[in-house]
Amino acid sequence: MSSHSSIERAQQLNAGCQCVSLDRVGLEAELERVSPGFHDEVMAGRPHLFSHSVAFVSAEHVQRMARLVAAVERVVALPAWREHVLAWAPESARHRAATPGVFLGYDFHLGQTGPQLIEINTNAGGGLLNALLARAQKACCDDVAALLPGDLAGDTAEHLFLEMFCAEWRAVAAAVATAVTTRVGAGDTAKEAHFGAVPTRIAIVDEAPQTQYLYPEFVLFRRLFEHAGIGAVICDPRELAFRDGALWHGGARIDLVYNRLTDFALDAPANAALRAAYLAAAALITPHPQAHALYADKRNLVALTDDALLASWGGDAETRTTLANKIPRTELVLPENADDLWARRRQLFFKPAAGYGSKAAYRGDKITKRVFDEVLAGSYIAQALVPPSSRTLRVGAAPVELKLDLRNYVYNGHVQLIAARFWQGQTTNFRTPGGGFAPVLTVPSLQEIS
């Protein structure tokens, strides 16, 4: 069986395998291990958080996505890239960070030519939820040998994700130690002494966290940290205070902040304490403003699809070819190009430069002239439209075709986990019956099976 036939087999399974693979009893057991009654907390008001089935992806497509991730990492490492993207980044993003930042999300559609990168996100949600979901699957489609892709295939989510946060902590500790060695200043030696093997206390921070759709994941992470002997709290950024050169929650010092905010620059008044602690290196904030600037600003996609620009920066031919083949052409939305963009709108998707979660994003074939005028007045990019592939599932008594996208959870260039989302509508959502997060199973080639 060639890689081409494994691609075809994955497509056939997504279209024809309508089986229910989610072991809901197993999922409930996984969630109840967190705390009694937690399953009800997760599902209450979130009926479409988890789909009841899986997505099938060929091994070749998994490899292509990993190659794209590696190509982006090579570009981000170029000094000229940093200079280019930080030129338009907010001030806080120019503060050099010692860590890469946790949970980058590389989101793909499976286009006619294979996986196409739609966007990159920082603070990508759902990683721990999807890891638990993957463990709650039962065997289906016995004629398919399928594997869980990513680093998670050979590790547990708990260990893999905890080690990621510890790696961030070690990187900061090393940076502080280097600074103390080369430049001992007031408070430096005290700061070095503070960095033990693991952080003492972590804050999981989002605006009004209990109202967030993925709040259950915050609870899972708090439990994960506590089981490792690390104190943890879930809080709103307004509950934090910066004083005496440290970040505090009540009377407890916060060493590390798992940042789930969508104020990527930490510019909002409510985030003043967090911003001050970040700029003073008084606490490890992850992901941080610079991670968003280097990876997730949508304008970066314009540069990633500009072959001549990448070549002038020293980007090698293989990297440029990978990016050109796997990222839809992206351009800035400029008022002077209004007529041309309007004429081509049906082949475009419009996104705000600092967008997230499909907010204020528009398919060109659905956009009205009034909304288009608002797009022209904002900071937007236009990306060549790549319709998502589909997954047919039985919802009730009838088969239903749902849209499908793939999220690669990435840390420091490594794909940890790949998950799918099923939905209907113009943009990704958690409102579709039968939709939600779903595990990804790799359909291998015959050589891999034998």
C-alpha positions in Angstrom: 0.0 0.0 0.0 1.6 3.3 -1.0 1.3 6.6 0.9 -1.1 7.7 -1.8 -3.4 4.8 -1.1 -3.2 5.5 2.6 -4.4 9.0 1.9 -7.3 7.5 -0.1 -8.0 5.1 2.7 -8.2 7.9 5.2 -10.6 9.8 3.0 -12.8 6.7 2.6 -12.9 6.1 6.4 -13.8 9.8 7.0 -16.6 9.4 4.5 -17.9 5.9 5.3 -17.0 5.0 8.9 -19.9 6.3 10.9 -19.1 4.2 14.0 -19.2 5.5 17.5 -15.8 5.0 19.0 -16.1 7.2 22.2 -16.3 5.1 25.3 -18.4 7.5 27.3 -18.1 5.4 30.4 -14.3 5.4 30.0 -14.3 9.2 29.5 -16.4 9.7 32.6 -14.0 7.5 34.5 -11.1 9.5 33.3 -12.7 12.8 34.3 -13.9 11.4 37.7 -10.3 10.7 38.5 -9.9 14.5 38.7 -12.5 14.9 41.4 -16.0 13.5 42.1 -18.7 15.1 40.0 -16.2 16.6 37.6 -17.7 14.8 34.6 -21.0 16.6 35.2 -19.1 19.9 35.5 -17.4 19.3 32.1 -20.6 18.3 30.2 -23.0 20.7 31.8 -23.6 23.5 29.3 -21.0 21.9 26.9 -22.9 19.2 25.0 -20.8 19.6 21.9 -17.4 19.7 23.5 -16.5 16.1 22.4 -17.6 14.3 19.3 -18.4 10.6 19.6 -16.0 9.5 16.9 -12.5 10.0 15.5 -10.9 11.6 12.4 -8.7 9.5 10.2 -5.5 11.0 8.7 -2.9 9.3 6.5 0.6 8.9 7.8 1.9 10.9 4.8 -0.3 13.9 5.8 0.9 13.7 9.4 4.5 13.8 8.2 3.8 16.7 5.9 2.4 18.7 8.8 5.5 18.0 10.9 7.7 19.1 8.0 5.8 22.4 7.8 6.2 22.9 11.6 10.0 22.3 11.2 10.1 24.7 8.2 8.4 27.5 10.2 10.8 26.9 13.1 13.8 27.4 10.7 12.4 30.7 9.5 11.6 32.0 13.0 15.2 31.3 13.9 16.4 33.7 11.2 17.6 37.1 12.7 15.8 38.9 9.8 12.5 37.3 10.7 12.7 38.5 14.3 13.6 42.0 13.0 10.7 42.0 10.5 7.9 40.8 12.7 8.9 42.7 15.8 8.9 45.9 13.8 5.0 45.8 13.9 4.7 44.0 17.2 3.5 45.8 20.4 6.2 47.0 22.8 5.7 44.1 25.3 6.6 41.7 22.5 10.0 43.3 22.0 11.0 42.2 25.6 13.2 39.2 25.0 11.9 36.0 26.5 14.0 33.1 27.6 11.4 30.4 26.7 9.6 29.4 23.5 6.2 29.4 25.2 3.8 26.4 25.8 1.1 25.1 23.5 1.5 26.6 20.0 -1.3 25.4 17.8 -0.8 24.8 14.1 -4.2 24.6 12.5 -4.6 22.8 9.1 -7.3 22.1 6.5 -6.8 19.1 4.4 -7.0 20.7 0.9 -6.9 19.0 -2.4 -3.0 19.1 -2.3 -2.8 17.9 1.2 -2.5 19.7 4.6 -2.6 23.5 4.3 -1.7 25.7 7.3 -4.5 28.1 8.0 -3.0 29.8 11.0 -0.8 29.5 14.1 -2.1 30.2 17.5 -0.5 30.7 20.9 -2.2 29.5 24.1 -4.0 26.9 22.0 -6.7 25.3 24.1 -7.8 21.7 24.4 -4.5 19.8 24.6 -5.2 18.1 27.9 -8.9 17.6 27.1 -8.0 15.9 23.9 -5.4 13.7 25.5 -8.0 12.4 27.9 -10.5 12.0 25.1 -8.0 9.9 23.1 -7.6 7.5 26.0 -11.4 7.0 26.1 -11.7 5.5 22.7 -12.7 1.9 22.0 -11.6 -0.1 19.0 -13.5 0.4 15.8 -13.0 -0.4 12.1 -11.1 -3.6 12.7 -9.6 -3.6 9.2 -7.6 -0.4 10.0 -4.4 -0.4 12.0 -4.4 3.2 13.4 -2.0 5.0 15.6 -2.1 8.1 17.8 0.2 10.6 16.2 2.6 13.0 17.9 4.8 12.6 21.0 1.8 11.6 23.0 1.9 8.2 21.2 4.8 7.2 23.4 4.0 9.1 26.6 1.2 10.1 28.9 -0.4 13.5 28.6 0.3 14.2 32.3 4.0 13.6 32.0 4.5 15.2 28.6 2.7 18.4 29.4 4.1 18.7 33.0 7.6 18.3 31.6 6.9 21.1 29.1 6.1 23.6 31.9 9.2 22.3 33.8 11.3 22.9 30.6 10.1 26.5 30.5 11.0 26.9 34.2 14.5 25.4 33.7 15.1 27.7 30.7 14.3 30.8 32.8 16.4 29.5 35.7 19.4 29.0 33.3 18.9 32.6 31.9 18.9 34.0 35.4 22.0 32.1 36.4 23.8 33.4 33.3 22.8 36.9 34.1 24.1 36.6 37.6 27.4 35.1 36.4 28.0 37.9 33.9 26.4 40.8 35.7 25.7 40.7 39.4 23.3 43.4 40.3 21.0 44.3 43.2 18.6 41.4 43.7 20.1 39.2 41.1 21.6 36.6 43.5 18.3 36.5 45.4 16.4 36.0 42.1 18.8 33.1 41.2 18.2 31.4 44.6 14.5 31.6 44.0 14.6 29.3 41.0 14.4 25.8 42.4 13.9 22.6 40.4 10.3 23.3 39.9 8.1 26.3 40.4 6.5 26.6 43.8 3.1 28.0 42.7 1.4 28.4 39.3 -1.5 30.6 38.3 -3.7 29.5 35.5 -5.0 32.9 34.2 -7.9 33.9 32.0 -10.5 36.6 32.1 -13.4 35.5 34.3 -12.1 31.9 34.0 -15.2 30.1 35.2 -17.2 31.5 32.3 -14.8 30.3 29.7 -15.9 27.4 27.5 -12.7 25.5 28.2 -12.7 26.2 31.9 -12.8 22.4 32.6 -9.3 22.2 31.2 -8.1 24.8 33.7 -9.3 22.5 36.4 -7.5 19.5 34.8 -4.2 21.5 34.7 -4.6 22.7 38.3 -5.0 19.0 39.3 -2.0 18.1 37.2 0.2 20.6 38.9 -1.0 19.8 42.4 -0.3 16.1 41.8 3.3 17.0 41.0 3.5 18.9 44.3 3.2 22.3 42.8 0.6 24.8 44.2 -1.8 26.0 41.6 -4.7 28.5 41.4 -7.2 29.4 38.7 -7.7 33.2 38.6 -8.7 36.3 36.8 -5.7 38.6 36.0 -7.3 41.3 38.2 -6.7 39.1 41.2 -2.9 39.4 40.8 -0.7 42.1 42.2 2.9 43.1 41.4 4.7 44.4 44.4 8.1 44.1 46.0 9.5 42.8 42.7 7.3 39.7 42.6 3.8 38.6 41.4 1.3 37.8 44.1 -2.1 36.1 44.4 -3.3 37.1 47.8 -0.5 36.3 50.1 1.1 33.7 47.9 3.9 34.4 45.4 3.3 33.2 41.9 6.3 31.8 40.1 4.8 30.8 36.8 1.7 31.9 34.9 0.0 29.6 32.4 -1.4 32.4 30.3 -4.8 31.7 28.6 -5.6 35.4 27.9 -6.4 36.6 24.4 -4.9 40.0 25.2 -1.7 38.8 23.6 0.3 42.0 24.3 -1.0 42.3 27.9 -2.0 45.9 27.1 -5.5 45.9 28.9 -5.6 47.7 32.2 -6.9 44.5 33.8 -3.6 42.8 32.9 -1.3 45.5 34.3 0.1 43.4 37.1 0.8 40.5 34.7 2.5 42.9 32.3 4.7 44.5 34.9 5.8 41.1 36.2 6.6 40.0 32.7 8.7 43.0 31.9 10.5 42.8 35.2 11.1 39.0 34.7 9.5 38.6 38.2 7.5 35.6 37.1 7.6 33.2 34.1 4.6 34.1 31.8 3.9 31.4 29.2 3.0 31.7 26.5 4.2 35.3 26.4 3.8 38.4 24.1 6.9 37.6 22.1 5.7 34.1 21.3 2.5 35.6 19.8 4.5 38.1 17.8 7.0 35.6 16.4 4.4 32.9 15.5 0.8 33.9 15.7 0.2 37.4 14.3 -1.7 36.7 11.1 0.5 39.2 9.2 3.3 36.7 9.6 1.6 34.4 7.1 2.2 37.2 4.5 5.9 36.9 5.0 5.8 33.1 5.2 4.3 33.0 1.7 6.7 35.6 0.2 9.4 33.4 -1.4 11.6 36.3 -2.6 11.6 37.9 0.9 12.5 34.6 2.6 15.3 34.0 0.1 16.7 37.5 0.8 16.8 36.6 4.5 18.8 33.4 3.8 15.9 30.9 3.9 17.0 27.7 2.2 15.3 26.4 -0.9 13.8 23.3 0.8 12.2 25.5 3.6 10.8 27.9 1.0 9.3 25.1 -1.1 7.7 23.5 2.0 6.1 26.8 3.0 4.9 27.6 -0.5 3.3 24.2 -0.9 1.6 24.1 2.5 0.5 27.6 3.3 -2.2 29.3 1.2 -1.1 32.6 -0.3 -1.7 35.4 2.1 -1.7 39.2 1.6 -2.3 42.3 3.6 -5.7 44.0 3.2 -4.9 47.5 2.1 -7.5 50.2 1.1 -5.7 50.8 -2.1 -6.4 47.2 -3.1 -10.1 47.4 -2.2 -11.5 46.9 -5.8 -9.2 44.0 -6.5 -9.9 42.3 -3.2 -13.6 42.7 -3.6 -13.5 41.3 -7.1 -11.6 38.2 -5.8 -13.5 37.9 -2.5 -15.1 34.6 -3.2 -11.6 33.0 -3.3 -10.5 34.6 -0.1 -10.9 34.3 3.7 -10.4 37.5 5.7 -8.9 37.4 9.2 -7.9 40.2 11.7 -4.1 40.3 12.3 -4.5 39.7 16.1 -7.5 37.4 15.7 -8.3 34.2 17.6 -11.1 31.7 17.8 -12.5 32.7 14.4 -13.7 36.0 15.9 -14.4 38.7 13.3 -13.2 36.3 10.5 -15.2 36.1 7.3 -15.4 33.9 4.3 -15.2 36.1 1.2 -18.2 34.5 -0.5 -20.3 35.3 2.6 -19.1 38.8 3.3 -21.4 41.9 2.8 -20.2 45.2 1.4 -20.7 46.8 4.8 -18.6 44.3 6.6 -16.0 44.4 3.8 -15.7 48.2 4.4 -15.1 47.5 8.1 -12.4 45.0 7.1 -10.7 47.6 5.0 -10.6 50.0 7.9 -9.1 47.4 10.3 -5.9 45.4 10.4 -6.7 42.4 8.3 -5.1 39.8 6.1 -6.7 37.9 3.2 -5.8 34.3 2.7 -6.5 32.1 -0.3 -9.6 30.1 0.6 -8.9 26.4 1.4 -12.2 24.7 2.2 -12.0 22.2 5.0 -12.3 18.4 4.4 -15.3 16.6 5.8 -16.2 13.8 8.2 -19.5 11.9 7.8 -21.0 10.8 11.1 -24.4 9.5 12.1 -26.2 12.1 14.2 -29.5 10.7 15.4 -30.9 8.5 12.6 -29.2 10.2 9.7 -25.6 10.6 8.4 -24.4 14.2 8.6 -21.4 15.7 6.8 -19.3 17.8 9.2 -16.4 20.0 8.4 -13.0 19.0 9.8 -9.8 20.8 10.7 -6.7 19.5 12.4 -4.8 21.1 15.3 -1.1 20.2 15.9 -0.1 21.0 19.5 3.5 22.0 19.3 6.2 22.7 21.8 9.7 23.8 20.9 9.3 22.4 17.4 7.9 19.0 18.4 4.4 17.9 17.6 3.0 16.6 20.9 -0.6 15.8 19.8 -2.9 16.1 16.8 -6.6 16.6 17.4 -9.5 17.3 15.1 -12.5 19.5 15.4 -15.8 18.8 13.7 -18.4 21.5 13.0 -20.9 23.1 10.6 -21.1 26.7 9.7 -18.9 29.5 8.4 -16.2 29.1 11.1 -15.1 26.6 13.7 -17.4 26.3 16.7 -18.6 24.1 19.5 -22.3 24.4 18.7 -22.8 21.6 16.2 -24.7 18.4 17.1 -22.2 15.6 16.6 -19.3 18.0 16.5 -16.5 19.0 18.9 -13.1 17.8 19.6 -12.2 14.4 18.3 -9.0 12.2 18.4 -6.9 11.8 15.2 -5.9 8.3 14.2 -3.2 7.8 11.6 -3.9 5.4 8.7 -0.4 3.9 8.0 0.9 2.5 4.8 1.2 -1.2 4.2 4.9 -1.0 4.8 4.3 0.4 8.3 1.7 -2.3 9.1 3.9 -5.2 7.9 
